[in-house]
Amino acid sequence: MIESPATREGGRPQGRLALSRAAAMGWGLLSPALLILFVMAIAPTIYLVYVSFRHENLLGPGSTFVGVQNFIRVLSDSDNWADALSTVEFVVLSVTIEIGLGLGLALLLNRRLPETNLLTALFILPLGIAPVVSALVFRVLLDPAYGWVDYYLQTWGIIADPIDWLGNPGTAWLAIVGLDVWQWTPFVTLILLAGLSGVPSEPKEAAALDGAGPLRLFWHITLPFLRPFIAIALALRTIEAFKTFGSIFVLTTGGPGTSTEVINLDLYRIALQNFDIGAAAALGIVFLLFLSVIMQQLLKVLGDNTDILED
Amino acid sequence: MRSLYSGLARLVLWVALAIVMFPILWVLLTSFKPSDISQALPPVWDFTPTLQNYTDVLTGNTYTSQVFGVLIVHSVIVTLASTLIGLAAAVPAAYALARLRFRGKRLTANWILSTIMFPPVVSVIPVFIIASRLGLTDTWPVLVIPYAAFGLPMMIWMLRSSIRQIPFEIEEAAMVDGVSQAKILWHIVLPLLTPSIVSASLLAGMLAWNEFLFALTLTRSAVKTAPVGISEFTNMYGTQWGTLTAAATVTVAPILLITLMLRQRVVEGLTFGAVK
């Protein structure tokens, strides 16, 4: 009933009874965890599906079945498509920059400089800061009247007039992506640094003796070793970036206008400010379906590169 | 040539460090500044440090609706409760996934992992509706149970890989001696697992402590937590930089200390044990 080397090799010597006892025990041990996840993942999905076909009135009775009307309404609203596009842009931009910068920093840190340990220790700090707090700090620092960013950029002669960072769509995007990059590039760096420490030095030295340049060494020796680590960083950052809410909510609230409104903010507004529950549920389900397709791909990437999945 | 590369590498790294540290140091610096000069431009660098902002924040001498110290207490309660519940569910689950063989295990395990993609904004909508209908808004369970769920996959995965590293022969020997499964788990596996349990709990606690959306949506005052309270320091009276940064320091400092202490285990936990 316990997976020992002996039973693994010898098939199932304990027979059907032992097998079912292991199953009973396994499900028993798993049940508290499954119960919690059921309450927080399955039950909400079922309820969302139910609500998405209805017109809900939160303040009184009057909940009626409306068929696929909510879905038609949500999918024909071009604002939702714009927000969906913003979401994908935010995820792709942030994650790409984080992987690129993270890889560069990891390669530099891996040169074993005297200060490597100190730098690695300090690079971990943004991971622990609540996203809401870093968003608030960014908001204050980017204030056009009192913020230090505009003040020093002017003092150093880089800009002539203060920039209203959060007041223009382009610079507001710079701010939300910049915040995500500030907070999460160190995480990517540490993952890739762990990967680099496992790259063996012998093949590198041999290839270098044969006259391979640093670029070819990186491409043919370092990168293949790093692949699983890049896969992990890519998968985990993509998942988390799709879930981003608090930092954008605090930094720009989706503004100016709806220029930085990602789908999570859209959902929050429809459900919890306009109380249009049916529409929010329909949009939420479409988002969930989209994410599960992405998640399938990411799980495949993880499965191919790591032993993180159960096999 | 080599030393030139090294010099460039160090320059880039120190610039990166400056960018990483700048907001953190700015918060610390501003929190100790007397409030009348905290917003002054050009920034005042020469000042006598004061703890006034901290006493204001903790005693409620601010323009916020609640005393921030009370919100910190709420955060501590929610974090402890959700972490303990998560732990109680994660240890047996991790043991089952690491040691037992049964039909459906692979599918269940991978499903548990895939729940991390569930966006909190999507789950908060039904939780909000059900909680309002049941009159549970602004009570402990509406935060504690979701937070336990958020940390659960990470905890299970960290503990699962630690259990796999414990030599099975130890448990086998005990079984041969006729010790029951429950006793093996309690007296042999659990003590060996303690370091992992500590770091998994601290990381799950970190997720709970930093959570914003559920606290924003499901609480009013009775269980409101620090991350929601801190956003009130910018309100219609403007932004009180001194008290905002003091509140930020109080909120972030315990987590940063834990992060520094755990170092590599933070990355291990946040990558579900894939990076050691």
Chai-1 contact restraints between the chains, C-beta under 6 A:
chainA,res_idxA,chainB,res_idxB,connection_type,confidence,min_distance_angstrom,max_distance_angstrom,comment,restraint_id
A,I2,B,R99,contact,1.0,0.0,6.0,A-B,restraint_1
A,E3,B,R99,contact,1.0,0.0,6.0,A-B,restraint_2
A,E3,B,R101,contact,1.0,0.0,6.0,A-B,restraint_3
A,S4,B,F168,contact,1.0,0.0,6.0,A-B,restraint_4
A,S4,B,E172,contact,1.0,0.0,6.0,A-B,restraint_5
A,A22,B,L100,contact,1.0,0.0,6.0,A-B,restraint_6
A,A22,B,F102,contact,1.0,0.0,6.0,A-B,restraint_7
A,A23,B,F102,contact,1.0,0.0,6.0,A-B,restraint_8
A,G26,B,A96,contact,1.0,0.0,6.0,A-B,restraint_9
A,G26,B,L100,contact,1.0,0.0,6.0,A-B,restraint_10
A,G26,B,F102,contact,1.0,0.0,6.0,A-B,restraint_11
A,L29,B,P92,contact,1.0,0.0,6.0,A-B,restraint_12
A,L29,B,Y95,contact,1.0,0.0,6.0,A-B,restraint_13
A,L29,B,A96,contact,1.0,0.0,6.0,A-B,restraint_14
A,L30,B,A93,contact,1.0,0.0,6.0,A-B,restraint_15
A,L30,B,A96,contact,1.0,0.0,6.0,A-B,restraint_16
A,P32,B,A89,contact,1.0,0.0,6.0,A-B,restraint_17
A,A33,B,A89,contact,1.0,0.0,6.0,A-B,restraint_18
A,A33,B,A93,contact,1.0,0.0,6.0,A-B,restraint_19
A,A33,B,L152,contact,1.0,0.0,6.0,A-B,restraint_20
A,I36,B,A89,contact,1.0,0.0,6.0,A-B,restraint_21
A,I36,B,A148,contact,1.0,0.0,6.0,A-B,restraint_22
A,I36,B,A149,contact,1.0,0.0,6.0,A-B,restraint_23
A,L37,B,T115,contact,1.0,0.0,6.0,A-B,restraint_24
A,L37,B,A149,contact,1.0,0.0,6.0,A-B,restraint_25
A,M40,B,S123,contact,1.0,0.0,6.0,A-B,restraint_26
A,M40,B,P146,contact,1.0,0.0,6.0,A-B,restraint_27
A,M40,B,A149,contact,1.0,0.0,6.0,A-B,restraint_28
A,A41,B,T115,contact,1.0,0.0,6.0,A-B,restraint_29
A,A41,B,F118,contact,1.0,0.0,6.0,A-B,restraint_30
A,P44,B,S123,contact,1.0,0.0,6.0,A-B,restraint_31
A,P44,B,P126,contact,1.0,0.0,6.0,A-B,restraint_32
A,Y47,B,P126,contact,1.0,0.0,6.0,A-B,restraint_33
A,L48,B,P126,contact,1.0,0.0,6.0,A-B,restraint_34
A,L105,B,A16,contact,1.0,0.0,6.0,A-B,restraint_35
A,L108,B,A9,contact,1.0,0.0,6.0,A-B,restraint_36
A,L108,B,V12,contact,1.0,0.0,6.0,A-B,restraint_37
A,L108,B,L13,contact,1.0,0.0,6.0,A-B,restraint_38
A,R111,B,A9,contact,1.0,0.0,6.0,A-B,restraint_39
A,L113,B,R10,contact,1.0,0.0,6.0,A-B,restraint_40
A,L119,B,L13,contact,1.0,0.0,6.0,A-B,restraint_41
A,L119,B,L17,contact,1.0,0.0,6.0,A-B,restraint_42
A,I124,B,T259,contact,1.0,0.0,6.0,A-B,restraint_43
A,L125,B,L256,contact,1.0,0.0,6.0,A-B,restraint_44
A,G128,B,I255,contact,1.0,0.0,6.0,A-B,restraint_45
A,G128,B,L256,contact,1.0,0.0,6.0,A-B,restraint_46
A,G128,B,T259,contact,1.0,0.0,6.0,A-B,restraint_47
A,I129,B,V252,contact,1.0,0.0,6.0,A-B,restraint_48
A,A130,B,N210,contact,1.0,0.0,6.0,A-B,restraint_49
A,A130,B,P227,contact,1.0,0.0,6.0,A-B,restraint_50
A,V132,B,F212,contact,1.0,0.0,6.0,A-B,restraint_51
A,V132,B,P227,contact,1.0,0.0,6.0,A-B,restraint_52
A,V133,B,A248,contact,1.0,0.0,6.0,A-B,restraint_53
A,V133,B,V252,contact,1.0,0.0,6.0,A-B,restraint_54
A,V137,B,P23,contact,1.0,0.0,6.0,A-B,restraint_55
A,V137,B,V27,contact,1.0,0.0,6.0,A-B,restraint_56
A,Y146,B,Q39,contact,1.0,0.0,6.0,A-B,restraint_57
A,Y151,B,L41,contact,1.0,0.0,6.0,A-B,restraint_58
A,L190,B,V267,contact,1.0,0.0,6.0,A-B,restraint_59
A,I191,B,V275,contact,1.0,0.0,6.0,A-B,restraint_60
A,A194,B,V275,contact,1.0,0.0,6.0,A-B,restraint_61
A,I232,B,T271,contact,1.0,0.0,6.0,A-B,restraint_62
A,I232,B,A274,contact,1.0,0.0,6.0,A-B,restraint_63
A,I239,B,M117,contact,1.0,0.0,6.0,A-B,restraint_64
A,K243,B,P119,contact,1.0,0.0,6.0,A-B,restraint_65
A,F245,B,V121,contact,1.0,0.0,6.0,A-B,restraint_66
A,F245,B,L213,contact,1.0,0.0,6.0,A-B,restraint_67
A,G246,B,F212,contact,1.0,0.0,6.0,A-B,restraint_68
A,V250,B,S231,contact,1.0,0.0,6.0,A-B,restraint_69
A,N264,B,V121,contact,1.0,0.0,6.0,A-B,restraint_70
A,L267,B,V121,contact,1.0,0.0,6.0,A-B,restraint_71
A,Y268,B,V121,contact,1.0,0.0,6.0,A-B,restraint_72
A,A271,B,I125,contact,1.0,0.0,6.0,A-B,restraint_73
A,L272,B,T217,contact,1.0,0.0,6.0,A-B,restraint_74
A,A280,B,I125,contact,1.0,0.0,6.0,A-B,restraint_75
A,G284,B,V122,contact,1.0,0.0,6.0,A-B,restraint_76
A,L288,B,V122,contact,1.0,0.0,6.0,A-B,restraint_77
A,L291,B,M117,contact,1.0,0.0,6.0,A-B,restraint_78
A,M295,B,S114,contact,1.0,0.0,6.0,A-B,restraint_79
A,M295,B,M117,contact,1.0,0.0,6.0,A-B,restraint_80
A,T306,B,A274,contact,1.0,0.0,6.0,A-B,restraint_81
A,I308,B,F272,contact,1.0,0.0,6.0,A-B,restraint_82
A,I308,B,A274,contact,1.0,0.0,6.0,A-B,restraint_83
A,L309,B,N110,contact,1.0,0.0,6.0,A-B,restraint_84
A,E310,B,R106,contact,1.0,0.0,6.0,A-B,restraint_85
A,E310,B,A109,contact,1.0,0.0,6.0,A-B,restraint_86
A,E310,B,N110,contact,1.0,0.0,6.0,A-B,restraint_87
